[in-house]
Amino acid sequence: MRKLYFGGPIRTMEDEGPGPDAVLTEGGRIAALLTGEAAREVTDAQPVDLAGRALLPGFIDAHSHFSGYAASLLQIDLDGCRSAEEVAARIAAWIGDNRPPAGQWLTAGGYDHNDLPGGRHITRWQLDEAAPEHPLLVKHKSGHLGVFNSRGLAALGIDDQSPCPPGGVMGRRSDGRLDGYMEEAALLAQLPRIPGPAPEAYMAAVDKAQDRYFSYGITSAQEGAVQGNLPALYQQLVENRRLRLSVTGYADPGSMAALRQALPQCVGGFSGNFRIGGYKIFLDGSPQGRTAWMRQPYLGGGGTYTGYGMMTEDAVFDAVARACREGVQILAHCNGDMACEQFLRAVERARKAGLDPEAVRPVMVHAQLLGADQMARVRDLGVVPSFFVAHVWHWGDVHMANFGKTRAENISPAGLAQAMGIPYTFHQDAPVIQPDMMETVWCAVNRRTRSGRVLGPSQAVGTYDALRAVTIRAAYQYFDEKERGSIAPGKAADLVVLDRDPLTAPAGQLRDIRVCRTIKDGQTVFQAE
């Protein structure tokens, strides 16, 4: 069906000037941009009056964990808890309301030790009081840390004598007893061993997760780390045509063969709204969890602690070289500037080995503390930094405490990237935070922390450039700039209707802008009540 959108500002993201008077779509594509009399002469299309609202290209999620977001909808929600007692009370209340059978694994998520008194993590014994009959994992908001209760440790066969895997930490009291806390490799080793939800419950959560992404105006999303049972999950989603959202998946090097075997039709392009994009590697942890790998020490902790890396130099190079040889993309999780340095060295080494890393557009995911002295190499190597810029609001004050004024003010250095012509993008790393694009745009433009501080005003960007980071530049990151990311003839009719024009709204009100409608391939997939 042909549809004609008119009656409000149309922001194509092709340029900052006034847009057309109308957009004509047909067969899931943008057929034409029309002005003046040409727009009024269209009589064979369903009219869609914007009534003063703004039409933009659909938002593109540059990095998240879609399956993890779906799973988070089934977890006990601890977001906003301000004490260990509140954490325990929410868990106990959930158990009382839902009455899971004794012995069933439970997972809670969204707690942040930075919000608890003294910045201290909860312990297994506090969780034992809340869930005495169930194995329990409480996942940190960053996704890099977690705490098990005693039944959870026992179910995994872990006791006070168990060794810690390399590249991780298992918390212990002064008497040597495990307190249930694990970070990085220690936690990641246990996650595949925890039983997941029932298949029917998880599929319902997938449907709900897609509705949530659509409600934020997102039409294309990412599965940021395919591993474990995810190849089988996506095989089921594709074969049952369960995906309405376009999802691009990136596998860790050890899981790629299984993913390609499960979904050969998704190699090189979309099938069933899923495609295999390339590889994903993790080089460090999270700055708010003090596991990001830094060139200079964190404040506190004796003045020598710099976090730590997750891979050897050769392993990072091997992954980059493998992606280059196969002609697929590689994404590297790099929060600290030392992790960023390790990735840049690997890309440089690949170039010296006669490979062409620029051709695969390597992505530096998060790039929170990417140094100003590293930016020229990012540009010259064709690396795309995808900034988790909403950290400014959610953890900016924590970063001030961890890194001091100078380093904290330059987290997510989008302003410098903009000045240097580097094609950066923005993301939310859902389920770490909600995939709220307009909050992210607000963060990028205003750079305000929860305490009200403006953190690094020189790294702020204008509204237009912030919007491009979640539309046309995000499409570029995916090699999709000819298919989506702007409103232009021939591109997919992936669109979002906002309740007002963000380019004329006051900067401080950007996160108050609401999504009224989301259109995917010409069809409305979300409409606000």
DRENMILUM-665357 format. One record per residue (C-alpha): x, y, z; chain; residue in three letters. Coordinates in Angstrom, 1 decimal, always signed. Layout:
<rs>
R|east|north|up|chain|res
R|X|Y|Z|A|ALA
...
</rs>
This chain:
<rs>
R|east|north|up|chain|res
R|+0.0|+0.0|+0.0|A|MET
R|+1.2|+3.5|-0.9|A|ARG
R|+1.2|+5.9|+2.0|A|LYS
R|+1.8|+9.7|+2.0|A|LEU
R|+3.2|+11.3|+5.2|A|TYR
R|+2.7|+15.0|+5.4|A|PHE
R|+1.7|+17.8|+7.8|A|GLY
R|+4.8|+18.1|+10.0|A|GLY
R|+8.5|+18.7|+9.8|A|PRO
R|+10.4|+16.0|+8.0|A|ILE
R|+14.1|+15.5|+9.0|A|ARG
R|+15.8|+13.3|+6.4|A|THR
R|+19.2|+13.3|+8.2|A|MET
R|+20.7|+13.8|+4.7|A|GLU
R|+21.3|+17.4|+5.6|A|ASP
R|+20.3|+19.9|+8.3|A|GLU
R|+18.2|+22.1|+6.1|A|GLY
R|+14.4|+22.1|+5.7|A|PRO
R|+13.0|+18.7|+4.5|A|GLY
R|+10.4|+17.9|+1.9|A|PRO
R|+6.7|+18.6|+2.4|A|ASP
R|+5.8|+14.9|+2.1|A|ALA
R|+7.2|+11.4|+2.0|A|VAL
R|+5.7|+8.7|-0.2|A|LEU
R|+6.2|+5.1|+0.7|A|THR
R|+5.3|+2.0|-1.3|A|GLU
R|+6.1|-1.7|-0.8|A|GLY
R|+8.1|-1.1|+2.3|A|GLY
R|+10.4|+1.4|+0.6|A|ARG
R|+10.6|+5.2|+0.3|A|ILE
R|+9.2|+6.0|-3.1|A|ALA
R|+9.6|+9.7|-3.3|A|ALA
R|+10.2|+13.0|-1.4|A|LEU
R|+7.7|+15.6|-2.5|A|LEU
R|+7.3|+19.3|-2.2|A|THR
R|+4.7|+21.9|-3.0|A|GLY
R|+2.2|+21.0|-5.7|A|GLU
R|+3.8|+17.6|-6.3|A|ALA
R|+2.8|+16.5|-2.8|A|ALA
R|-0.8|+17.8|-3.2|A|ARG
R|-1.2|+15.9|-6.5|A|GLU
R|-0.8|+12.4|-4.9|A|VAL
R|-4.3|+11.0|-4.7|A|THR
R|-3.7|+7.3|-4.8|A|ASP
R|-2.0|+6.9|-1.4|A|ALA
R|-3.3|+6.5|+2.1|A|GLN
R|-2.8|+9.9|+3.8|A|PRO
R|-1.0|+10.0|+7.1|A|VAL
R|-1.3|+13.5|+8.6|A|ASP
R|+1.6|+14.1|+11.0|A|LEU
R|-0.5|+16.9|+12.7|A|ALA
R|+2.6|+18.9|+13.4|A|GLY
R|+4.7|+16.0|+14.7|A|ARG
R|+8.2|+15.3|+13.3|A|ALA
R|+9.1|+12.4|+10.9|A|LEU
R|+12.7|+11.0|+11.1|A|LEU
R|+14.4|+7.9|+9.9|A|PRO
R|+14.0|+5.0|+12.3|A|GLY
R|+16.6|+4.8|+15.0|A|PHE
R|+19.4|+2.3|+14.7|A|ILE
R|+20.8|+0.5|+17.8|A|ASP
R|+24.6|+0.6|+17.3|A|ALA
R|+25.2|-1.9|+20.2|A|HIS
R|+23.1|-3.9|+22.6|A|SER
R|+22.4|-7.4|+23.6|A|HIS
R|+18.9|-8.1|+22.3|A|PHE
R|+18.6|-11.6|+23.8|A|SER
R|+19.9|-10.3|+27.1|A|GLY
R|+17.4|-7.5|+27.1|A|TYR
R|+14.6|-10.1|+26.5|A|ALA
R|+15.9|-12.2|+29.4|A|ALA
R|+16.1|-9.2|+31.7|A|SER
R|+12.3|-8.8|+31.3|A|LEU
R|+12.0|-12.1|+33.2|A|LEU
R|+14.4|-11.2|+36.0|A|GLN
R|+13.7|-9.8|+39.4|A|ILE
R|+14.1|-6.0|+38.9|A|ASP
R|+16.5|-4.3|+41.3|A|LEU
R|+16.9|-1.1|+39.4|A|ASP
R|+17.0|+1.9|+41.8|A|GLY
R|+17.7|-0.1|+44.9|A|CYS
R|+19.6|+2.1|+47.4|A|ARG
R|+20.6|-0.5|+50.1|A|SER
R|+21.3|-4.1|+50.6|A|ALA
R|+18.1|-4.4|+52.6|A|GLU
R|+16.1|-3.0|+49.7|A|GLU
R|+17.7|-5.5|+47.4|A|VAL
R|+16.8|-8.4|+49.7|A|ALA
R|+13.3|-7.1|+50.3|A|ALA
R|+12.6|-6.9|+46.5|A|ARG
R|+13.8|-10.4|+46.0|A|ILE
R|+11.8|-11.8|+48.9|A|ALA
R|+8.7|-9.9|+47.7|A|ALA
R|+9.1|-11.4|+44.2|A|TRP
R|+9.4|-14.9|+45.6|A|ILE
R|+6.3|-14.3|+47.8|A|GLY
R|+4.3|-13.0|+44.8|A|ASP
R|+5.4|-15.6|+42.2|A|ASN
R|+6.0|-18.7|+44.4|A|ARG
R|+8.6|-20.5|+42.3|A|PRO
R|+9.2|-24.1|+43.5|A|PRO
R|+12.1|-24.6|+45.9|A|ALA
R|+15.3|-25.3|+44.1|A|GLY
R|+14.5|-23.4|+40.9|A|GLN
R|+17.2|-21.0|+39.8|A|TRP
R|+16.3|-17.3|+40.1|A|LEU
R|+18.1|-14.3|+38.5|A|THR
R|+17.8|-10.7|+39.6|A|ALA
R|+19.3|-7.8|+37.7|A|GLY
R|+19.8|-4.0|+37.7|A|GLY
R|+21.5|-3.5|+41.0|A|TYR
R|+24.5|-1.0|+41.1|A|ASP
R|+26.8|-1.1|+44.1|A|HIS
R|+27.6|+2.6|+43.4|A|ASN
R|+24.1|+3.3|+44.7|A|ASP
R|+24.6|+1.3|+47.9|A|LEU
R|+26.0|+2.8|+51.1|A|PRO
R|+29.8|+3.0|+50.9|A|GLY
R|+29.7|+1.6|+47.4|A|GLY
R|+29.9|-1.9|+48.8|A|ARG
R|+28.6|-5.0|+47.0|A|HIS
R|+26.0|-7.2|+48.6|A|ILE
R|+27.1|-10.6|+50.0|A|THR
R|+25.9|-14.2|+49.7|A|ARG
R|+24.7|-14.1|+53.3|A|TRP
R|+22.4|-11.2|+52.7|A|GLN
R|+21.0|-13.0|+49.7|A|LEU
R|+20.6|-16.2|+51.7|A|ASP
R|+18.1|-14.4|+53.9|A|GLU
R|+16.1|-13.2|+50.9|A|ALA
R|+16.1|-16.5|+49.0|A|ALA
R|+16.8|-19.4|+51.5|A|PRO
R|+15.3|-22.1|+49.2|A|GLU
R|+16.5|-21.0|+45.8|A|HIS
R|+19.9|-20.8|+43.9|A|PRO
R|+20.2|-17.1|+43.1|A|LEU
R|+22.3|-14.8|+40.9|A|LEU
R|+22.1|-11.1|+41.3|A|VAL
R|+23.6|-9.4|+38.2|A|LYS
R|+25.2|-6.0|+38.4|A|HIS
R|+23.8|-3.3|+36.1|A|LYS
R|+27.0|-3.3|+34.1|A|SER
R|+26.6|-6.9|+33.2|A|GLY
R|+30.3|-7.6|+34.2|A|HIS
R|+29.7|-8.4|+37.9|A|LEU
R|+27.4|-10.5|+40.0|A|GLY
R|+26.7|-12.1|+43.4|A|VAL
R|+25.6|-15.6|+44.1|A|PHE
R|+23.8|-16.8|+47.2|A|ASN
R|+25.1|-19.9|+49.0|A|SER
R|+22.6|-22.2|+47.3|A|ARG
R|+23.7|-20.8|+43.9|A|GLY
R|+27.4|-21.5|+44.7|A|LEU
R|+26.6|-25.0|+45.9|A|ALA
R|+24.5|-25.7|+42.7|A|ALA
R|+27.5|-24.8|+40.6|A|LEU
R|+29.9|-26.9|+42.7|A|GLY
R|+31.8|-23.9|+44.0|A|ILE
R|+33.2|-23.8|+47.5|A|ASP
R|+35.7|-21.8|+49.5|A|ASP
R|+38.6|-23.8|+47.9|A|GLN
R|+37.5|-23.3|+44.3|A|SER
R|+40.1|-21.5|+42.2|A|PRO
R|+39.3|-18.3|+40.3|A|CYS
R|+39.6|-18.4|+36.5|A|PRO
R|+42.3|-16.2|+34.9|A|PRO
R|+41.0|-12.8|+34.1|A|GLY
R|+38.4|-12.7|+36.8|A|GLY
R|+37.9|-12.1|+40.5|A|VAL
R|+36.1|-14.1|+43.2|A|MET
R|+35.5|-12.1|+46.3|A|GLY
R|+36.7|-13.5|+49.6|A|ARG
R|+36.5|-12.4|+53.3|A|ARG
R|+39.6|-12.0|+55.3|A|SER
R|+39.1|-15.5|+56.6|A|ASP
R|+39.2|-16.9|+53.0|A|GLY
R|+35.6|-17.7|+52.6|A|ARG
R|+33.9|-16.7|+49.3|A|LEU
R|+31.4|-13.9|+49.7|A|ASP
R|+29.6|-14.8|+46.5|A|GLY
R|+30.9|-11.9|+44.4|A|TYR
R|+32.4|-12.6|+41.0|A|MET
R|+33.6|-10.3|+38.2|A|GLU
R|+34.5|-10.7|+34.5|A|GLU
R|+35.9|-14.2|+33.6|A|ALA
R|+34.9|-15.7|+36.9|A|ALA
R|+31.2|-14.7|+36.3|A|LEU
R|+31.2|-15.4|+32.6|A|LEU
R|+32.4|-18.9|+33.2|A|ALA
R|+29.3|-19.6|+35.3|A|GLN
R|+26.6|-18.0|+33.2|A|LEU
R|+26.1|-20.8|+30.7|A|PRO
R|+25.7|-23.3|+33.6|A|ARG
R|+22.6|-21.5|+34.9|A|ILE
R|+19.3|-22.9|+33.6|A|PRO
R|+17.4|-20.4|+31.5|A|GLY
R|+13.6|-19.7|+31.6|A|PRO
R|+11.1|-22.1|+30.0|A|ALA
R|+11.1|-21.8|+26.2|A|PRO
R|+7.5|-20.4|+26.0|A|GLU
R|+8.2|-17.8|+28.6|A|ALA
R|+11.4|-16.7|+26.9|A|TYR
R|+9.7|-16.4|+23.5|A|MET
R|+7.0|-14.2|+25.1|A|ALA
R|+9.8|-12.1|+26.5|A|ALA
R|+11.4|-11.8|+23.0|A|VAL
R|+8.1|-10.5|+21.7|A|ASP
R|+7.9|-8.0|+24.5|A|LYS
R|+11.5|-6.9|+24.0|A|ALA
R|+10.8|-6.1|+20.4|A|GLN
R|+7.8|-4.0|+21.4|A|ASP
R|+10.0|-2.1|+23.8|A|ARG
R|+12.7|-1.4|+21.1|A|TYR
R|+9.9|-0.2|+18.8|A|PHE
R|+8.5|+2.0|+21.5|A|SER
R|+11.8|+3.8|+21.6|A|TYR
R|+11.7|+4.3|+17.8|A|GLY
R|+14.3|+1.6|+17.1|A|ILE
R|+13.9|-0.4|+13.9|A|THR
R|+17.3|-2.1|+13.7|A|SER
R|+19.1|-3.6|+16.7|A|ALA
R|+22.1|-5.7|+17.6|A|GLN
R|+22.9|-9.0|+19.3|A|GLU
R|+26.2|-8.0|+20.7|A|GLY
R|+27.7|-11.3|+21.8|A|ALA
R|+26.4|-14.5|+20.3|A|VAL
R|+27.7|-17.4|+22.4|A|GLN
R|+26.5|-20.4|+24.4|A|GLY
R|+23.0|-21.4|+23.3|A|ASN
R|+22.3|-18.3|+21.3|A|LEU
R|+23.0|-19.9|+17.8|A|PRO
R|+20.2|-22.4|+18.6|A|ALA
R|+17.9|-19.6|+19.8|A|LEU
R|+18.3|-17.5|+16.7|A|TYR
R|+17.9|-20.5|+14.5|A|GLN
R|+14.5|-21.0|+16.2|A|GLN
R|+13.6|-17.3|+15.9|A|LEU
R|+14.5|-17.2|+12.2|A|VAL
R|+12.8|-20.5|+11.3|A|GLU
R|+9.6|-19.5|+13.1|A|ASN
R|+9.8|-15.9|+11.6|A|ARG
R|+9.5|-14.6|+15.2|A|ARG
R|+11.7|-11.5|+14.6|A|LEU
R|+10.0|-8.3|+13.5|A|ARG
R|+13.0|-6.1|+14.4|A|LEU
R|+16.0|-6.3|+12.2|A|SER
R|+18.8|-7.9|+14.3|A|VAL
R|+22.5|-8.2|+13.4|A|THR
R|+24.5|-10.7|+15.4|A|GLY
R|+28.2|-10.7|+16.3|A|TYR
R|+29.8|-13.9|+17.6|A|ALA
R|+32.8|-14.5|+19.7|A|ASP
R|+35.5|-16.4|+17.7|A|PRO
R|+34.7|-19.7|+19.4|A|GLY
R|+31.0|-19.5|+18.6|A|SER
R|+31.1|-18.4|+14.9|A|MET
R|+31.2|-21.9|+13.4|A|ALA
R|+28.1|-22.9|+15.4|A|ALA
R|+26.3|-19.8|+14.4|A|LEU
R|+27.1|-20.2|+10.7|A|ARG
R|+26.1|-23.8|+10.8|A|GLN
R|+22.8|-23.0|+12.4|A|ALA
R|+22.0|-20.1|+10.1|A|LEU
R|+23.9|-20.4|+6.8|A|PRO
R|+21.2|-18.3|+5.1|A|GLN
R|+22.1|-15.4|+7.4|A|CYS
R|+25.7|-15.2|+6.3|A|VAL
R|+26.1|-12.0|+4.2|A|GLY
R|+22.6|-10.7|+4.5|A|GLY
R|+19.3|-10.8|+6.3|A|PHE
R|+17.0|-13.8|+6.4|A|SER
R|+14.1|-13.8|+8.8|A|GLY
R|+15.2|-10.4|+9.9|A|ASN
R|+18.5|-11.7|+11.2|A|PHE
R|+22.0|-11.6|+9.7|A|ARG
R|+25.5|-12.5|+10.9|A|ILE
R|+27.6|-9.3|+11.1|A|GLY
R|+31.0|-10.6|+12.2|A|GLY
R|+33.0|-11.1|+15.4|A|TYR
R|+32.9|-9.6|+18.9|A|LYS
R|+35.7|-9.7|+21.4|A|ILE
R|+36.0|-8.3|+24.9|A|PHE
R|+39.2|-6.6|+25.9|A|LEU
R|+38.3|-5.2|+29.4|A|ASP
R|+35.4|-4.6|+31.8|A|GLY
R|+33.4|-1.6|+33.0|A|SER
R|+34.6|+1.8|+34.4|A|PRO
R|+31.8|+2.0|+37.0|A|GLN
R|+32.8|-1.5|+38.2|A|GLY
R|+36.5|-0.5|+38.2|A|ARG
R|+37.4|-3.3|+35.8|A|THR
R|+38.1|-1.1|+32.7|A|ALA
R|+41.8|-1.4|+31.7|A|TRP
R|+43.5|+2.0|+32.1|A|MET
R|+46.9|+3.4|+31.2|A|ARG
R|+46.9|+5.4|+34.4|A|GLN
R|+45.7|+4.1|+37.8|A|PRO
R|+42.3|+4.6|+39.2|A|TYR
R|+42.0|+7.0|+42.1|A|LEU
R|+42.0|+5.2|+45.5|A|GLY
R|+43.1|+1.6|+46.0|A|GLY
R|+46.8|+2.5|+46.6|A|GLY
R|+47.4|+4.4|+43.4|A|GLY
R|+48.6|+1.4|+41.4|A|THR
R|+45.4|-0.4|+40.3|A|TYR
R|+44.7|+0.0|+36.6|A|THR
R|+42.1|-2.6|+36.0|A|GLY
R|+43.0|-5.5|+33.7|A|TYR
R|+42.8|-6.8|+30.2|A|GLY
R|+40.9|-9.9|+29.0|A|MET
R|+42.9|-11.1|+26.0|A|MET
R|+46.5|-11.4|+25.0|A|THR
R|+48.1|-9.2|+22.3|A|GLU
R|+48.3|-12.2|+19.9|A|ASP
R|+44.7|-13.3|+20.6|A|ALA
R|+43.4|-9.8|+19.7|A|VAL
R|+45.5|-9.6|+16.6|A|PHE
R|+44.4|-13.1|+15.5|A|ASP
R|+40.7|-12.1|+15.9|A|ALA
R|+41.3|-8.9|+13.9|A|VAL
R|+43.2|-10.7|+11.2|A|ALA
R|+40.6|-13.4|+11.0|A|ARG
R|+37.9|-10.9|+10.4|A|ALA
R|+39.9|-9.1|+7.7|A|CYS
R|+40.7|-12.4|+5.9|A|ARG
R|+37.0|-13.4|+6.0|A|GLU
R|+35.8|-9.9|+5.0|A|GLY
R|+33.5|-9.5|+8.0|A|VAL
R|+33.4|-6.9|+10.7|A|GLN
R|+34.9|-7.1|+14.1|A|ILE
R|+33.6|-5.3|+17.2|A|LEU
R|+35.9|-4.9|+20.3|A|ALA
R|+34.6|-4.0|+23.7|A|HIS
R|+37.0|-1.4|+24.9|A|CYS
R|+36.2|+0.9|+27.9|A|ASN
R|+39.6|+1.9|+29.3|A|GLY
R|+42.2|+3.7|+27.2|A|ASP
R|+44.6|+0.7|+27.6|A|MET
R|+42.0|-1.6|+26.1|A|ALA
R|+41.6|+1.0|+23.3|A|CYS
R|+45.3|+1.0|+22.8|A|GLU
R|+45.5|-2.8|+22.6|A|GLN
R|+42.8|-2.8|+19.9|A|PHE
R|+44.5|+0.0|+17.9|A|LEU
R|+47.8|-1.9|+18.1|A|ARG
R|+46.1|-5.0|+16.7|A|ALA
R|+44.5|-3.1|+13.9|A|VAL
R|+47.9|-1.5|+13.0|A|GLU
R|+49.6|-4.9|+13.1|A|ARG
R|+46.9|-6.3|+10.7|A|ALA
R|+47.6|-3.4|+8.3|A|ARG
R|+51.4|-4.0|+8.5|A|LYS
R|+50.7|-7.7|+7.8|A|ALA
R|+49.2|-6.7|+4.4|A|GLY
R|+45.6|-6.9|+5.5|A|LEU
R|+43.0|-4.2|+5.0|A|ASP
R|+41.2|-3.6|+8.3|A|PRO
R|+39.7|-0.3|+7.1|A|GLU
R|+37.6|-2.3|+4.6|A|ALA
R|+35.8|-4.1|+7.5|A|VAL
R|+35.1|-0.9|+9.5|A|ARG
R|+36.3|-2.2|+12.9|A|PRO
R|+34.1|-0.9|+15.7|A|VAL
R|+35.5|+0.2|+19.1|A|MET
R|+32.5|-0.5|+21.4|A|VAL
R|+32.0|+1.9|+24.3|A|HIS
R|+35.3|+3.8|+23.9|A|ALA
R|+34.5|+5.5|+27.2|A|GLN
R|+38.0|+6.6|+28.1|A|LEU
R|+39.5|+6.7|+24.6|A|LEU
R|+42.4|+9.2|+24.9|A|GLY
R|+42.7|+12.4|+22.8|A|ALA
R|+46.2|+11.2|+21.8|A|ASP
R|+44.6|+8.1|+20.3|A|GLN
R|+42.0|+9.8|+18.2|A|MET
R|+44.2|+10.4|+15.1|A|ALA
R|+44.9|+6.7|+14.9|A|ARG
R|+41.2|+5.9|+15.2|A|VAL
R|+40.6|+8.1|+12.3|A|ARG
R|+43.5|+7.0|+10.2|A|ASP
R|+42.7|+3.3|+10.7|A|LEU
R|+39.1|+3.6|+9.9|A|GLY
R|+37.9|+2.5|+13.3|A|VAL
R|+34.3|+3.5|+14.2|A|VAL
R|+34.0|+4.4|+17.9|A|PRO
R|+30.6|+3.7|+19.3|A|SER
R|+30.2|+5.8|+22.5|A|PHE
R|+28.0|+4.8|+25.4|A|PHE
R|+27.5|+8.5|+26.0|A|VAL
R|+24.6|+8.0|+28.4|A|ALA
R|+27.3|+7.1|+30.9|A|HIS
R|+27.6|+10.9|+31.5|A|VAL
R|+24.1|+10.9|+33.1|A|TRP
R|+24.0|+7.4|+34.7|A|HIS
R|+27.6|+7.2|+36.0|A|TRP
R|+29.3|+10.5|+35.4|A|GLY
R|+29.6|+11.3|+39.1|A|ASP
R|+31.0|+7.8|+39.7|A|VAL
R|+33.6|+8.4|+37.0|A|HIS
R|+34.6|+11.7|+38.7|A|MET
R|+35.4|+9.7|+41.8|A|ALA
R|+37.2|+6.9|+40.0|A|ASN
R|+39.2|+9.0|+37.5|A|PHE
R|+39.3|+12.6|+38.6|A|GLY
R|+38.1|+15.7|+36.8|A|LYS
R|+40.2|+15.6|+33.6|A|THR
R|+39.7|+12.0|+32.6|A|ARG
R|+36.0|+12.0|+33.6|A|ALA
R|+35.2|+15.1|+31.6|A|GLU
R|+36.5|+13.4|+28.5|A|ASN
R|+34.5|+10.2|+28.7|A|ILE
R|+32.7|+9.5|+25.4|A|SER
R|+34.7|+12.1|+23.5|A|PRO
R|+32.1|+12.8|+20.8|A|ALA
R|+33.0|+16.5|+20.5|A|GLY
R|+36.6|+15.7|+19.5|A|LEU
R|+35.4|+12.9|+17.2|A|ALA
R|+33.1|+15.4|+15.5|A|GLN
R|+35.8|+18.0|+15.1|A|ALA
R|+38.1|+15.4|+13.6|A|MET
R|+35.6|+14.0|+11.1|A|GLY
R|+35.4|+10.6|+12.7|A|ILE
R|+32.1|+8.7|+12.1|A|PRO
R|+31.1|+7.9|+15.7|A|TYR
R|+27.8|+6.4|+16.8|A|THR
R|+25.9|+6.1|+20.1|A|PHE
R|+24.3|+3.2|+21.9|A|HIS
R|+22.8|+2.1|+25.3|A|GLN
R|+24.2|-1.4|+25.7|A|ASP
R|+20.8|-2.7|+26.7|A|ALA
R|+20.0|-4.3|+29.0|A|PRO
R|+22.6|-2.2|+30.9|A|VAL
R|+20.1|+0.7|+30.5|A|ILE
R|+16.9|+1.0|+28.5|A|GLN
R|+17.4|+1.5|+24.7|A|PRO
R|+16.1|+5.0|+25.0|A|ASP
R|+17.5|+6.9|+22.0|A|MET
R|+16.1|+10.3|+22.9|A|MET
R|+17.7|+10.1|+26.4|A|GLU
R|+21.0|+9.3|+24.7|A|THR
R|+20.6|+12.3|+22.3|A|VAL
R|+19.9|+14.5|+25.4|A|TRP
R|+23.0|+13.1|+27.1|A|CYS
R|+25.2|+13.8|+24.1|A|ALA
R|+24.0|+17.4|+23.7|A|VAL
R|+23.8|+18.4|+27.4|A|ASN
R|+26.4|+16.1|+29.1|A|ARG
R|+24.8|+16.5|+32.5|A|ARG
R|+25.3|+14.2|+35.5|A|THR
R|+22.8|+13.1|+38.0|A|ARG
R|+24.2|+15.7|+40.5|A|SER
R|+23.6|+18.4|+37.9|A|GLY
R|+27.2|+18.9|+36.9|A|ARG
R|+28.0|+19.6|+33.2|A|VAL
R|+30.7|+17.0|+32.5|A|LEU
R|+33.1|+18.0|+29.7|A|GLY
R|+31.1|+20.6|+27.8|A|PRO
R|+33.8|+20.5|+25.0|A|SER
R|+32.8|+16.9|+24.3|A|GLN
R|+29.1|+17.9|+23.7|A|ALA
R|+27.7|+17.8|+20.2|A|VAL
R|+24.7|+19.5|+18.6|A|GLY
R|+21.3|+18.0|+18.3|A|THR
R|+21.6|+17.3|+14.6|A|TYR
R|+24.9|+15.5|+14.9|A|ASP
R|+23.6|+13.5|+17.9|A|ALA
R|+20.7|+12.4|+15.8|A|LEU
R|+22.9|+11.4|+12.9|A|ARG
R|+24.9|+9.2|+15.4|A|ALA
R|+21.7|+7.1|+15.9|A|VAL
R|+20.5|+7.2|+12.3|A|THR
R|+22.8|+7.6|+9.2|A|ILE
R|+26.1|+7.1|+10.9|A|ARG
R|+24.8|+4.1|+12.7|A|ALA
R|+23.8|+2.8|+9.3|A|ALA
R|+27.3|+3.4|+8.1|A|TYR
R|+28.7|+1.4|+11.0|A|GLN
R|+26.7|-1.6|+9.7|A|TYR
R|+27.5|-1.0|+6.1|A|PHE
R|+23.8|-0.1|+5.7|A|ASP
R|+24.1|+3.5|+4.6|A|GLU
R|+22.6|+2.8|+1.2|A|LYS
R|+19.7|+0.8|+2.8|A|GLU
R|+18.5|+2.8|+5.8|A|ARG
R|+19.5|+5.6|+8.2|A|GLY
R|+18.1|+8.5|+6.3|A|SER
R|+14.9|+9.4|+4.4|A|ILE
R|+15.8|+9.0|+0.8|A|ALA
R|+14.2|+7.4|-2.3|A|PRO
R|+14.9|+3.7|-2.5|A|GLY
R|+15.7|+3.2|+1.1|A|LYS
R|+13.7|+1.0|+3.5|A|ALA
R|+10.7|+2.8|+4.9|A|ALA
R|+11.9|+2.6|+8.5|A|ASP
R|+10.6|+5.7|+10.1|A|LEU
R|+9.8|+7.2|+13.5|A|VAL
R|+7.3|+9.9|+14.4|A|VAL
R|+8.2|+12.1|+17.4|A|LEU
R|+5.8|+14.4|+19.2|A|ASP
R|+7.9|+17.5|+18.3|A|ARG
R|+10.8|+18.5|+16.2|A|ASP
R|+14.1|+17.8|+18.1|A|PRO
R|+15.9|+20.3|+15.9|A|LEU
R|+13.8|+23.2|+17.1|A|THR
R|+13.2|+21.9|+20.7|A|ALA
R|+15.3|+23.4|+23.5|A|PRO
R|+18.3|+21.2|+24.2|A|ALA
R|+17.3|+20.6|+27.8|A|GLY
R|+13.9|+19.1|+26.7|A|GLN
R|+15.3|+16.5|+24.3|A|LEU
R|+14.7|+13.6|+26.6|A|ARG
R|+11.1|+14.6|+27.1|A|ASP
R|+10.4|+14.1|+23.4|A|ILE
R|+8.2|+11.0|+23.0|A|ARG
R|+7.9|+8.5|+20.2|A|VAL
R|+4.4|+8.5|+18.8|A|CYS
R|+4.7|+6.0|+16.0|A|ARG
R|+7.4|+3.6|+14.7|A|THR
R|+7.2|+2.3|+11.1|A|ILE
R|+9.2|-0.8|+10.0|A|LYS
R|+9.3|-1.6|+6.3|A|ASP
R|+6.3|+0.7|+5.7|A|GLY
R|+4.2|-0.9|+8.4|A|GLN
R|+3.3|+0.6|+11.8|A|THR
R|+4.8|-1.6|+14.5|A|VAL
R|+4.3|+0.8|+17.4|A|PHE
R|+1.7|+3.5|+18.1|A|GLN
R|+1.4|+5.4|+21.4|A|ALA
R|-2.0|+5.4|+23.0|A|GLU
</rs>
